[in-house]
């Protein structure tokens, strides 16, 4: 019995009825061919053309893009994306800078208190700041006393009103003392009315002085605090730069001196800016303070003088002069028709 000849690879390629290769096996054949090609020639650069077995032409490998492969990349400049910044590293760097700045400022403050460090002083500006702080304390004292006077006057007016009502009630019930009780009732009611007018003037005085002390002056003092912080930072970095300049100059210290010089310049500009801001605010504050206190002191004097002189007309004229409107007692309360 004759031995069967071994099958070759061409005999295993299935063929369709019209003599063409099946698509799936054609792709498999192309894949096997890709591995057998040299390294320099990839499948993406070749296209295989196959023909039926009945064709007289041999298989041809043509150069060109493979239909199923990726498109050839176009040449051009390559742009590298910036590295993504790590938020944790940014926060760590901010904390490091803050800690270093705090250390320098704390060292400067301690050195000044111990008398070892030098500080930058603007004598004219420092004198104006000291006067402002002293005046603020005195204005706060005036404000407290005026509030006490307002509270006591309110109690007195309330008592006078109640006393007037009591006299009026007795005037109706005591026929033999009708006139005497009536006079006293009218007097107490008039005093209560004038007291309410004076109370309105005093409360207006308190509100204006309170705005001046706790808003205008306080805002200026806040700028002063920022100026003092900038001054401490400026002196701290100035001291560092002076210490580095006194030391040796070599390849290791020169970069540190240059960096210290840059930081010193930044804080010097900040200090100069804050000093200029404080000077401007102090100037405008002084002008505003004189104007406000002038009007309020005239109001306070005229109202007190007219009240104790019993000049009701002059007292009312004083309030009109400063555009002060008094609230009628019980004006805010709803009427009995609104309550229904």
GISULVEN-V776878 format. One record per pair of residues at least 24 apart in sequence whose ideal C-beta (glycine too) atoms are under 10 Angstrom apart, sorted by the first residue. I is the first residue (numbers start at 0). J is the second residue. Records with the same first field share a line. If there is no record, write none. Layout:
I: J + J
This chain:
9: 52
12: 49 + 52
14: 51 + 52 + 53
15: 51
17: 51 + 53
18: 50 + 51 + 52 + 53 + 54
19: 49 + 50 + 51 + 52 + 53 + 54
20: 49 + 50 + 51 + 52
25: 49
26: 67
28: 58
29: 65 + 67
32: 58 + 60
33: 65
36: 60
41: 65 + 68
42: 67 + 68
43: 67 + 68 + 69 + 70 + 71
44: 68 + 71
100: 232 + 235 + 236 + 262 + 266
102: 235
103: 231 + 232 + 234 + 235 + 236 + 238 + 239 + 262 + 266
104: 228 + 231 + 232 + 234 + 235 + 236
105: 231 + 235
106: 235 + 238 + 239
107: 230 + 231 + 232 + 233 + 234 + 235 + 236 + 237 + 238 + 239
108: 231 + 234 + 235
110: 234 + 235 + 238
111: 231 + 234
116: 234 + 235 + 238
117: 234 + 237 + 238 + 241
118: 230 + 231 + 233 + 234 + 237 + 238
119: 230 + 231 + 233 + 234 + 237 + 267 + 270 + 274
120: 230
121: 226 + 230 + 274 + 277 + 278
123: 278
124: 223 + 226 + 274 + 277 + 278 + 281
125: 227
127: 223 + 277 + 278 + 281 + 282 + 284 + 285
128: 219 + 220 + 223 + 226 + 227 + 277 + 281
130: 281 + 285
131: 216 + 219 + 220 + 223 + 277 + 280 + 281 + 284 + 285 + 288
132: 216 + 220 + 223
134: 212 + 216 + 285 + 288
135: 211 + 212 + 213 + 216 + 217 + 219 + 220
136: 212
137: 212
138: 208 + 209 + 211 + 212 + 213 + 216 + 288 + 292
139: 208 + 209 + 212 + 213 + 216
141: 204 + 205 + 208 + 212 + 292
142: 204 + 205 + 208 + 209 + 211 + 212 + 213
143: 205
145: 201 + 202 + 204 + 205 + 208 + 209 + 295 + 299
146: 201 + 202 + 205 + 208 + 209
148: 197 + 198 + 201 + 204 + 205 + 303
149: 197 + 198 + 201 + 202 + 204 + 205
150: 198
152: 194 + 195 + 197 + 198 + 201 + 202 + 306
153: 194 + 195 + 198 + 201 + 202
155: 190 + 191 + 194 + 198
156: 190 + 191 + 192 + 193 + 194 + 195 + 196 + 197 + 198 + 328
157: 191 + 194 + 195
158: 187 + 191 + 194
159: 186 + 187 + 188 + 189 + 190 + 191 + 192 + 193 + 194 + 195
160: 187 + 188 + 190 + 191 + 192 + 194 + 195 + 328
161: 187 + 191
162: 186 + 187 + 188 + 190 + 191
163: 187 + 188 + 189 + 190 + 191 + 192
164: 188 + 191
189: 309 + 311
190: 306 + 309
191: 328
192: 311 + 314 + 315 + 325
193: 305 + 306 + 307 + 309 + 310 + 311 + 314 + 315
194: 306
195: 325 + 326 + 327 + 328
196: 302 + 305 + 306 + 311 + 314 + 315 + 317 + 318 + 323 + 325
197: 299 + 302 + 303 + 305 + 306 + 307 + 314 + 317 + 318
198: 302 + 306 + 325
199: 302 + 314 + 318 + 323 + 324 + 325 + 326
200: 295 + 298 + 299 + 301 + 302 + 303 + 305 + 306 + 314 + 317 + 318 + 321 + 323 + 325
201: 298 + 299 + 302 + 303 + 306
202: 323 + 325
203: 295 + 298 + 299 + 302 + 318 + 321 + 322 + 323 + 324 + 325
204: 294 + 295 + 296 + 298 + 299 + 302 + 321 + 323
205: 295 + 299
206: 295
207: 291 + 292 + 294 + 295 + 298 + 321
208: 291 + 292 + 295 + 296 + 299
210: 291
211: 284 + 287 + 288 + 291 + 292 + 295
212: 288
215: 280 + 283 + 284 + 287 + 288 + 291
216: 284 + 287 + 288
218: 280 + 284
219: 276 + 277 + 280 + 281 + 283 + 284 + 285 + 287 + 288
220: 277 + 280 + 284
221: 280
222: 273 + 276 + 277 + 279 + 280 + 281 + 284
223: 273 + 276 + 277 + 280 + 281
224: 273 + 277
225: 269 + 273 + 276 + 277
226: 269 + 270 + 272 + 273 + 274 + 275 + 276 + 277 + 278 + 280
227: 273 + 277
228: 269 + 270 + 273
229: 266 + 267 + 268 + 269 + 270 + 271 + 272 + 273 + 274 + 276 + 277
230: 266 + 269 + 270 + 273 + 274
231: 266 + 270
232: 262 + 263 + 265 + 266 + 267 + 269 + 270
233: 263 + 265 + 266 + 267 + 268 + 269 + 270 + 271 + 273 + 274
234: 266 + 270
235: 262 + 263 + 266
236: 260 + 261 + 262 + 263 + 264 + 265 + 266 + 267 + 270
237: 263 + 266 + 267 + 270
238: 263
239: 263
240: 264
294: 320 + 321
295: 321
297: 321
298: 323
